[in-house]
Amino acid sequence: MTRKSKKEEKFVEQESTVELNDKYRFLILPDTLTKDQNIDKEFIKLRHPQTGQMALFLYSENEKKLAQMRSLPFSHRSFFKESEVIPINRIDFVTLVDPLFIFLPYLVKCSSMFSPLDQILMDEELPELNNLLMKLSTLTNIQQVADMKECADLTLWQYSEKKTLDWLSPKVENVSQVLITRQINVNPNAAVSTSFKLSDTKSIAKEHYTRYAFSLISEYLPIDVQKSLLKHLGLPEKVECNKRKAGGSITDVNKKVKHSDNHDDEKPYKVEKVVIPKISAKDKALKKAASGTRSISSFFIKK
Amino acid sequence: MFEARLLKSGQLKKILEAIKELLKEATFDCSDSGIQLQAMDDAHVSLVSMCLKSTGFDKFRCDRNLSMGINLESMVKIMKCCSNDDIMTIKAQDNADTLTIMFETKNQEKMSDYEMKLMNLDQEHLGIPETNYSCIIKMPSSEFARICRDLSQFGDSLVIACTKEGVKFSTSGDIGSANVKLSQTSTFDKEEEGVTIEMTQAVCLTFACRYLNLFCKATPLSTQVILSMSGDVPLVVEYQIEELGCIRYYLAPKIEEDD
């Protein structure tokens, strides 16, 4: 792909990150992350929006960029660095990702009501992620996927499926346009080949492109959103066989749809944290009944 | 070691029924004077205080003070396995992590024993100050349960107003309002069948109906209930357990009316 050639190849020796076991890695970074030589980039682990598993990301606070690392095993290769021979085991593609994708599962989870952002972006199992998520929320515009409500001095958010679909559909459209203009064969019945290009793109139905583009984008979407997006695109639900690892394609779209601007209007709000254990209907009713009543411990002295 | 023998296991059954919906787990503090329990519900709005005197038991032995964290749901399950007039024995070793509960029928023909795991519960104890309550209402427990049940159909909050004329329970909600007035009974055969009011000052407080209804689960324990109220302090709902002790519920008054 031509975009790759724009990227600057950079050799990075990893020492600080424990997760990166290989001493030598070959990273391909996008231009935006190599422009200035600020070394504030750090490797962080976030939940992958589709799988919920931890995945490696590269975060630059100064440049306000979040990028995902995708590794390809690349064994038995070496590089010359001056007169030194350096073996490498894998290539890492670093591609920019809109943090909104990371937030989607959290938003969907709290979609039942309007909540302050710091209550939505809350990882119950890994509370250490909470601060990071709030930091990332300044990199993007949550309004693209959520409805906002101002209530006194609080800004409350609620996941909006309509907005999300409106935000995702142009992405799918853009990816499929790129696929068409680059004449990439996406026919599920044909072998995927980058060496041979089809001369007649019209022979392949547009639906195939849309579906392929969808499969690329859906790698970053929770299942529920995938389903509704599929419906929204008017594609019949069927098990896809041409899903493949997406590489950097998704971020190509991200760059086209300009939305990584900074939005300073979302400030973190301090709200009392509500602990939500598993509660039965009875407990819920009791809790409701308790509202408006002062705590009994305020009347009695603690021993 | 700790050992307590109770001739009527039904009593403990009723006690557990009376607290299991407010508390999921509780610490039973055993000492040579008896068994005590104090715990707040999850919302920290009400407090249950139970005291069972050692003299109320057929046999009671407690060598060392012992705190047993008990999951009440599990205990209720065990208590369901006995009939009301079975003789019951509770046993635990010092520093034990299990509690043994044994049931025997009166004719000693059937014996069963159950072992329950204990829990480590971190509960704070509250000191309840001695209070001279402005109003002390004694009334039949079934009457109180009836009023709470009836009025909870109409609204979430129950206003209890105690004046010289009597005590008035009122509520209002979507369908309208409801009032129940009780005056002192002038003549009664037994004390526990009548309504008596000792009052130094009129009091009017609002409480959550649902909690009062949960307190009423203790009705089978006693024919009489004692309500003690003062302005801006928690209501006390007390049930005496014949010979064995008493169970007291404290409920903080509501500060704001629900819409």
Interface residues (C-beta under 8 A of the other chain):
Chain A: K282 D283 A285 L286 K287 K288 A289 A290 S291 G292 T293 R294 S295 I296 S297 S298 F299 F300 I301 K302 K303
Chain B: E21 M40 D41 D42 A43 H44 V45 S46 L47 E124 H125 L126 G127 I128 P129 D156 S157 F207 A208 C209 R210 Y211 L214 V233 P234 Y250 L251 A252 P253 K254 I255 E256 E257 D258
